[in-house]
Amino acid sequence: MNFYTYILKSVNFNRFYYGHTHNLSDRLKIHNYGKVRSTKAFRPWVIHYYESFSSRSEAYQRELFFKSAEGKKPFSII
């Protein structure tokens, strides 16, 4: 099973959301249906970036990196 670290971008606001999941398309739907409290007000969302990992712990560690000061520097993900 693959796990993903993802960055979502709000279409209408200049906001990003960082997370990890095992099913990227279902997780995007959950965000856009308004089922996640922290993203509900900023819908709709699109996938801005994602990476695939073989374990949940690797995906989670990458998510934590993106949430860190180093991970939020411009062009640090691409």
Backbone as XML, in Angstrom:
<?xml version="1.0"?>
<chain id="A" units="angstrom">
  <residue number="1" name="MET">
    <atom name="N" x="0.845" y="-1.178" z="0.000"/>
    <atom name="CA" x="0.000" y="0.000" z="0.000"/>
    <atom name="C" x="0.893" y="1.245" z="0.000"/>
  </residue>
  <residue number="2" name="ASN">
    <atom name="N" x="0.540" y="2.208" z="-0.815"/>
    <atom name="CA" x="1.259" y="3.482" z="-0.854"/>
    <atom name="C" x="0.620" y="4.486" z="0.077"/>
  </residue>
  <residue number="3" name="PHE">
    <atom name="N" x="1.437" y="5.359" z="0.603"/>
    <atom name="CA" x="0.985" y="6.474" z="1.421"/>
    <atom name="C" x="1.474" y="7.750" z="0.764"/>
  </residue>
  <residue number="4" name="TYR">
    <atom name="N" x="0.745" y="8.815" z="0.952"/>
    <atom name="CA" x="1.045" y="10.063" z="0.276"/>
    <atom name="C" x="1.144" y="11.200" z="1.278"/>
  </residue>
  <residue number="5" name="THR">
    <atom name="N" x="2.091" y="12.079" z="1.025"/>
    <atom name="CA" x="2.138" y="13.383" z="1.671"/>
    <atom name="C" x="1.656" y="14.350" z="0.611"/>
  </residue>
  <residue number="6" name="TYR">
    <atom name="N" x="0.768" y="15.267" z="0.991"/>
    <atom name="CA" x="0.189" y="16.153" z="-0.004"/>
    <atom name="C" x="0.124" y="17.586" z="0.492"/>
  </residue>
  <residue number="7" name="ILE">
    <atom name="N" x="0.090" y="18.480" z="-0.473"/>
    <atom name="CA" x="-0.141" y="19.899" z="-0.202"/>
    <atom name="C" x="-1.330" y="20.298" z="-1.048"/>
  </residue>
  <residue number="8" name="LEU">
    <atom name="N" x="-2.340" y="20.834" z="-0.393"/>
    <atom name="CA" x="-3.512" y="21.346" z="-1.096"/>
    <atom name="C" x="-3.415" y="22.857" z="-1.169"/>
  </residue>
  <residue number="9" name="LYS">
    <atom name="N" x="-3.970" y="23.418" z="-2.224"/>
    <atom name="CA" x="-4.039" y="24.871" z="-2.361"/>
    <atom name="C" x="-5.492" y="25.266" z="-2.535"/>
  </residue>
  <residue number="10" name="SER">
    <atom name="N" x="-5.904" y="26.282" z="-1.786"/>
    <atom name="CA" x="-7.256" y="26.793" z="-1.908"/>
    <atom name="C" x="-7.374" y="27.568" z="-3.220"/>
  </residue>
  <residue number="11" name="VAL">
    <atom name="N" x="-8.432" y="27.319" z="-3.962"/>
    <atom name="CA" x="-8.647" y="27.982" z="-5.240"/>
    <atom name="C" x="-8.955" y="29.466" z="-5.036"/>
  </residue>
  <residue number="12" name="ASN">
    <atom name="N" x="-9.711" y="29.808" z="-3.990"/>
    <atom name="CA" x="-10.183" y="31.173" z="-3.796"/>
    <atom name="C" x="-9.382" y="31.982" z="-2.776"/>
  </residue>
  <residue number="13" name="PHE">
    <atom name="N" x="-8.515" y="31.349" z="-2.037"/>
    <atom name="CA" x="-7.742" y="32.016" z="-0.999"/>
    <atom name="C" x="-6.274" y="31.632" z="-1.175"/>
  </residue>
  <residue number="14" name="ASN">
    <atom name="N" x="-5.396" y="32.451" z="-0.686"/>
    <atom name="CA" x="-3.966" y="32.140" z="-0.784"/>
    <atom name="C" x="-3.552" y="31.304" z="0.419"/>
  </residue>
  <residue number="15" name="ARG">
    <atom name="N" x="-4.071" y="30.070" z="0.487"/>
    <atom name="CA" x="-3.821" y="29.179" z="1.622"/>
    <atom name="C" x="-3.394" y="27.813" z="1.134"/>
  </residue>
  <residue number="16" name="PHE">
    <atom name="N" x="-2.577" y="27.170" z="1.978"/>
    <atom name="CA" x="-2.126" y="25.815" z="1.719"/>
    <atom name="C" x="-2.468" y="24.947" z="2.919"/>
  </residue>
  <residue number="17" name="TYR">
    <atom name="N" x="-2.651" y="23.658" z="2.655"/>
    <atom name="CA" x="-2.903" y="22.682" z="3.704"/>
    <atom name="C" x="-1.977" y="21.495" z="3.461"/>
  </residue>
  <residue number="18" name="TYR">
    <atom name="N" x="-1.356" y="21.001" z="4.539"/>
    <atom name="CA" x="-0.396" y="19.899" z="4.458"/>
    <atom name="C" x="-0.977" y="18.683" z="5.171"/>
  </residue>
  <residue number="19" name="GLY">
    <atom name="N" x="-0.854" y="17.517" z="4.556"/>
    <atom name="CA" x="-1.377" y="16.319" z="5.196"/>
    <atom name="C" x="-0.765" y="15.058" z="4.615"/>
  </residue>
  <residue number="20" name="HIS">
    <atom name="N" x="-1.210" y="13.911" z="5.149"/>
    <atom name="CA" x="-0.802" y="12.616" z="4.602"/>
    <atom name="C" x="-2.007" y="11.680" z="4.637"/>
  </residue>
  <residue number="21" name="THR">
    <atom name="N" x="-2.000" y="10.689" z="3.738"/>
    <atom name="CA" x="-3.137" y="9.791" z="3.596"/>
    <atom name="C" x="-2.710" y="8.542" z="2.826"/>
  </residue>
  <residue number="22" name="HIS">
    <atom name="N" x="-3.582" y="7.553" z="2.806"/>
    <atom name="CA" x="-3.330" y="6.376" z="1.976"/>
    <atom name="C" x="-4.159" y="6.412" z="0.689"/>
  </residue>
  <residue number="23" name="ASN">
    <atom name="N" x="-5.149" y="7.307" z="0.598"/>
    <atom name="CA" x="-5.967" y="7.425" z="-0.603"/>
    <atom name="C" x="-6.122" y="8.912" z="-0.941"/>
  </residue>
  <residue number="24" name="LEU">
    <atom name="N" x="-5.337" y="9.374" z="-1.861"/>
    <atom name="CA" x="-5.270" y="10.798" z="-2.173"/>
    <atom name="C" x="-6.574" y="11.345" z="-2.747"/>
  </residue>
  <residue number="25" name="SER">
    <atom name="N" x="-7.175" y="10.643" z="-3.677"/>
    <atom name="CA" x="-8.402" y="11.164" z="-4.295"/>
    <atom name="C" x="-9.557" y="11.225" z="-3.301"/>
  </residue>
  <residue number="26" name="ASP">
    <atom name="N" x="-9.704" y="10.199" z="-2.451"/>
    <atom name="CA" x="-10.763" y="10.233" z="-1.438"/>
    <atom name="C" x="-10.521" y="11.338" z="-0.425"/>
  </residue>
  <residue number="27" name="ARG">
    <atom name="N" x="-9.268" y="11.556" z="-0.060"/>
    <atom name="CA" x="-8.958" y="12.592" z="0.918"/>
    <atom name="C" x="-9.278" y="13.975" z="0.365"/>
  </residue>
  <residue number="28" name="LEU">
    <atom name="N" x="-8.991" y="14.214" z="-0.906"/>
    <atom name="CA" x="-9.337" y="15.495" z="-1.525"/>
    <atom name="C" x="-10.850" y="15.712" z="-1.508"/>
  </residue>
  <residue number="29" name="LYS">
    <atom name="N" x="-11.606" y="14.664" z="-1.800"/>
    <atom name="CA" x="-13.071" y="14.764" z="-1.759"/>
    <atom name="C" x="-13.553" y="15.127" z="-0.365"/>
  </residue>
  <residue number="30" name="ILE">
    <atom name="N" x="-12.965" y="14.522" z="0.659"/>
    <atom name="CA" x="-13.362" y="14.817" z="2.043"/>
    <atom name="C" x="-13.105" y="16.285" z="2.373"/>
  </residue>
  <residue number="31" name="HIS">
    <atom name="N" x="-11.963" y="16.798" z="1.939"/>
    <atom name="CA" x="-11.670" y="18.222" z="2.161"/>
    <atom name="C" x="-12.690" y="19.100" z="1.438"/>
  </residue>
  <residue number="32" name="ASN">
    <atom name="N" x="-12.993" y="18.775" z="0.193"/>
    <atom name="CA" x="-13.893" y="19.612" z="-0.596"/>
    <atom name="C" x="-15.360" y="19.467" z="-0.201"/>
  </residue>
  <residue number="33" name="TYR">
    <atom name="N" x="-15.733" y="18.378" z="0.460"/>
    <atom name="CA" x="-17.097" y="18.229" z="0.968"/>
    <atom name="C" x="-17.306" y="18.999" z="2.264"/>
  </residue>
  <residue number="34" name="GLY">
    <atom name="N" x="-16.240" y="19.537" z="2.836"/>
    <atom name="CA" x="-16.356" y="20.310" z="4.067"/>
    <atom name="C" x="-16.319" y="19.463" z="5.320"/>
  </residue>
  <residue number="35" name="LYS">
    <atom name="N" x="-15.770" y="18.269" z="5.248"/>
    <atom name="CA" x="-15.737" y="17.363" z="6.390"/>
    <atom name="C" x="-14.527" y="17.580" z="7.294"/>
  </residue>
  <residue number="36" name="VAL">
    <atom name="N" x="-13.598" y="18.462" z="6.897"/>
    <atom name="CA" x="-12.410" y="18.757" z="7.703"/>
    <atom name="C" x="-12.547" y="20.183" z="8.224"/>
  </residue>
  <residue number="37" name="ARG">
    <atom name="N" x="-12.602" y="20.314" z="9.530"/>
    <atom name="CA" x="-12.861" y="21.609" z="10.150"/>
    <atom name="C" x="-11.876" y="22.691" z="9.709"/>
  </residue>
  <residue number="38" name="SER">
    <atom name="N" x="-10.606" y="22.355" z="9.650"/>
    <atom name="CA" x="-9.595" y="23.378" z="9.350"/>
    <atom name="C" x="-9.571" y="23.811" z="7.883"/>
  </residue>
  <residue number="39" name="THR">
    <atom name="N" x="-10.198" y="23.069" z="6.993"/>
    <atom name="CA" x="-10.190" y="23.444" z="5.577"/>
    <atom name="C" x="-11.571" y="23.833" z="5.050"/>
  </residue>
  <residue number="40" name="LYS">
    <atom name="N" x="-12.585" y="23.643" z="5.842"/>
    <atom name="CA" x="-13.971" y="23.840" z="5.404"/>
    <atom name="C" x="-14.229" y="25.251" z="4.854"/>
  </residue>
  <residue number="41" name="ALA">
    <atom name="N" x="-13.720" y="26.265" z="5.510"/>
    <atom name="CA" x="-14.007" y="27.644" z="5.126"/>
    <atom name="C" x="-13.269" y="28.105" z="3.874"/>
  </residue>
  <residue number="42" name="PHE">
    <atom name="N" x="-12.324" y="27.327" z="3.408"/>
    <atom name="CA" x="-11.473" y="27.767" z="2.307"/>
    <atom name="C" x="-11.635" y="26.926" z="1.042"/>
  </residue>
  <residue number="43" name="ARG">
    <atom name="N" x="-12.745" y="26.214" z="0.940"/>
    <atom name="CA" x="-13.031" y="25.382" z="-0.226"/>
    <atom name="C" x="-13.241" y="26.239" z="-1.456"/>
  </residue>
  <residue number="44" name="PRO">
    <atom name="N" x="-13.028" y="25.720" z="-2.639"/>
    <atom name="CA" x="-12.547" y="24.384" z="-2.993"/>
    <atom name="C" x="-11.020" y="24.307" z="-2.951"/>
  </residue>
  <residue number="45" name="TRP">
    <atom name="N" x="-10.529" y="23.074" z="-2.867"/>
    <atom name="CA" x="-9.104" y="22.776" z="-2.807"/>
    <atom name="C" x="-8.690" y="21.984" z="-4.040"/>
  </residue>
  <residue number="46" name="VAL">
    <atom name="N" x="-7.443" y="22.173" z="-4.451"/>
    <atom name="CA" x="-6.842" y="21.371" z="-5.519"/>
    <atom name="C" x="-5.517" y="20.819" z="-4.999"/>
  </residue>
  <residue number="47" name="ILE">
    <atom name="N" x="-5.090" y="19.718" z="-5.566"/>
    <atom name="CA" x="-3.799" y="19.156" z="-5.175"/>
    <atom name="C" x="-2.706" y="20.002" z="-5.819"/>
  </residue>
  <residue number="48" name="HIS">
    <atom name="N" x="-1.884" y="20.588" z="-4.969"/>
    <atom name="CA" x="-0.784" y="21.438" z="-5.424"/>
    <atom name="C" x="0.484" y="20.606" z="-5.633"/>
  </residue>
  <residue number="49" name="TYR">
    <atom name="N" x="0.673" y="19.601" z="-4.760"/>
    <atom name="CA" x="1.890" y="18.783" z="-4.798"/>
    <atom name="C" x="1.650" y="17.528" z="-3.975"/>
  </residue>
  <residue number="50" name="TYR">
    <atom name="N" x="2.276" y="16.423" z="-4.369"/>
    <atom name="CA" x="2.220" y="15.216" z="-3.542"/>
    <atom name="C" x="3.444" y="14.356" z="-3.794"/>
  </residue>
  <residue number="51" name="GLU">
    <atom name="N" x="3.749" y="13.508" z="-2.822"/>
    <atom name="CA" x="4.826" y="12.528" z="-2.915"/>
    <atom name="C" x="4.296" y="11.196" z="-2.408"/>
  </residue>
  <residue number="52" name="SER">
    <atom name="N" x="4.826" y="10.115" z="-2.947"/>
    <atom name="CA" x="4.408" y="8.768" z="-2.567"/>
    <atom name="C" x="5.488" y="8.107" z="-1.713"/>
  </residue>
  <residue number="53" name="PHE">
    <atom name="N" x="5.044" y="7.349" z="-0.691"/>
    <atom name="CA" x="5.945" y="6.651" z="0.217"/>
    <atom name="C" x="5.444" y="5.237" z="0.445"/>
  </residue>
  <residue number="54" name="SER">
    <atom name="N" x="6.339" y="4.356" z="0.868"/>
    <atom name="CA" x="5.959" y="2.972" z="1.112"/>
    <atom name="C" x="5.439" y="2.744" z="2.523"/>
  </residue>
  <residue number="55" name="SER">
    <atom name="N" x="5.625" y="3.719" z="3.434"/>
    <atom name="CA" x="5.130" y="3.551" z="4.799"/>
    <atom name="C" x="4.456" y="4.827" z="5.295"/>
  </residue>
  <residue number="56" name="ARG">
    <atom name="N" x="3.532" y="4.645" z="6.220"/>
    <atom name="CA" x="2.832" y="5.777" z="6.811"/>
    <atom name="C" x="3.799" y="6.690" z="7.565"/>
  </residue>
  <residue number="57" name="SER">
    <atom name="N" x="4.769" y="6.110" z="8.241"/>
    <atom name="CA" x="5.702" y="6.920" z="9.031"/>
    <atom name="C" x="6.548" y="7.823" z="8.133"/>
  </residue>
  <residue number="58" name="GLU">
    <atom name="N" x="6.959" y="7.320" z="6.971"/>
    <atom name="CA" x="7.716" y="8.167" z="6.036"/>
    <atom name="C" x="6.863" y="9.334" z="5.547"/>
  </residue>
  <residue number="59" name="ALA">
    <atom name="N" x="5.608" y="9.054" z="5.217"/>
    <atom name="CA" x="4.705" y="10.111" z="4.753"/>
    <atom name="C" x="4.472" y="11.143" z="5.855"/>
  </residue>
  <residue number="60" name="TYR">
    <atom name="N" x="4.311" y="10.689" z="7.075"/>
    <atom name="CA" x="4.081" y="11.596" z="8.189"/>
    <atom name="C" x="5.315" y="12.463" z="8.458"/>
  </residue>
  <residue number="61" name="GLN">
    <atom name="N" x="6.497" y="11.873" z="8.381"/>
    <atom name="CA" x="7.729" y="12.643" z="8.586"/>
    <atom name="C" x="7.870" y="13.733" z="7.525"/>
  </residue>
  <residue number="62" name="ARG">
    <atom name="N" x="7.506" y="13.427" z="6.296"/>
    <atom name="CA" x="7.574" y="14.433" z="5.229"/>
    <atom name="C" x="6.549" y="15.535" z="5.460"/>
  </residue>
  <residue number="63" name="GLU">
    <atom name="N" x="5.367" y="15.180" z="5.947"/>
    <atom name="CA" x="4.362" y="16.184" z="6.289"/>
    <atom name="C" x="4.914" y="17.126" z="7.347"/>
  </residue>
  <residue number="64" name="LEU">
    <atom name="N" x="5.537" y="16.584" z="8.372"/>
    <atom name="CA" x="6.120" y="17.424" z="9.428"/>
    <atom name="C" x="7.190" y="18.349" z="8.868"/>
  </residue>
  <residue number="65" name="PHE">
    <atom name="N" x="7.974" y="17.859" z="7.904"/>
    <atom name="CA" x="8.962" y="18.722" z="7.267"/>
    <atom name="C" x="8.282" y="19.892" z="6.573"/>
  </residue>
  <residue number="66" name="PHE">
    <atom name="N" x="7.225" y="19.635" z="5.802"/>
    <atom name="CA" x="6.526" y="20.711" z="5.103"/>
    <atom name="C" x="5.936" y="21.734" z="6.063"/>
  </residue>
  <residue number="67" name="LYS">
    <atom name="N" x="5.557" y="21.305" z="7.253"/>
    <atom name="CA" x="4.994" y="22.207" z="8.247"/>
    <atom name="C" x="6.069" y="22.987" z="9.003"/>
  </residue>
  <residue number="68" name="SER">
    <atom name="N" x="7.339" y="22.611" z="8.837"/>
    <atom name="CA" x="8.440" y="23.288" z="9.524"/>
    <atom name="C" x="8.831" y="24.564" z="8.768"/>
  </residue>
  <residue number="69" name="ALA">
    <atom name="N" x="9.613" y="25.402" z="9.420"/>
    <atom name="CA" x="10.083" y="26.637" z="8.781"/>
    <atom name="C" x="10.915" y="26.325" z="7.544"/>
  </residue>
  <residue number="70" name="GLU">
    <atom name="N" x="11.763" y="25.328" z="7.622"/>
    <atom name="CA" x="12.592" y="24.943" z="6.480"/>
    <atom name="C" x="11.728" y="24.459" z="5.305"/>
  </residue>
  <residue number="71" name="GLY">
    <atom name="N" x="10.694" y="23.721" z="5.603"/>
    <atom name="CA" x="9.822" y="23.177" z="4.575"/>
    <atom name="C" x="8.925" y="24.204" z="3.933"/>
  </residue>
  <residue number="72" name="LYS">
    <atom name="N" x="8.716" y="25.348" z="4.562"/>
    <atom name="CA" x="7.848" y="26.385" z="4.015"/>
    <atom name="C" x="8.600" y="27.418" z="3.175"/>
  </residue>
  <residue number="73" name="LYS">
    <atom name="N" x="9.924" y="27.269" z="3.066"/>
    <atom name="CA" x="10.700" y="28.186" z="2.231"/>
    <atom name="C" x="10.268" y="28.024" z="0.778"/>
  </residue>
  <residue number="74" name="PRO">
    <atom name="N" x="10.245" y="29.126" z="0.027"/>
    <atom name="CA" x="9.862" y="29.040" z="-1.390"/>
    <atom name="C" x="10.756" y="28.078" z="-2.163"/>
  </residue>
  <residue number="75" name="PHE">
    <atom name="N" x="10.145" y="27.308" z="-3.030"/>
    <atom name="CA" x="10.809" y="26.368" z="-3.916"/>
    <atom name="C" x="11.507" y="25.241" z="-3.175"/>
  </residue>
  <residue number="76" name="SER">
    <atom name="N" x="11.195" y="25.014" z="-1.909"/>
    <atom name="CA" x="11.827" y="23.925" z="-1.189"/>
    <atom name="C" x="11.231" y="22.571" z="-1.562"/>
  </residue>
  <residue number="77" name="ILE">
    <atom name="N" x="10.053" y="22.555" z="-2.203"/>
    <atom name="CA" x="9.411" y="21.292" z="-2.538"/>
    <atom name="C" x="9.570" y="20.932" z="-4.002"/>
  </residue>
  <residue number="78" name="ILE">
    <atom name="N" x="10.009" y="21.849" z="-4.808"/>
    <atom name="CA" x="10.082" y="21.554" z="-6.242"/>
    <atom name="C" x="11.499" y="21.793" z="-6.731"/>
  </residue>
</chain>
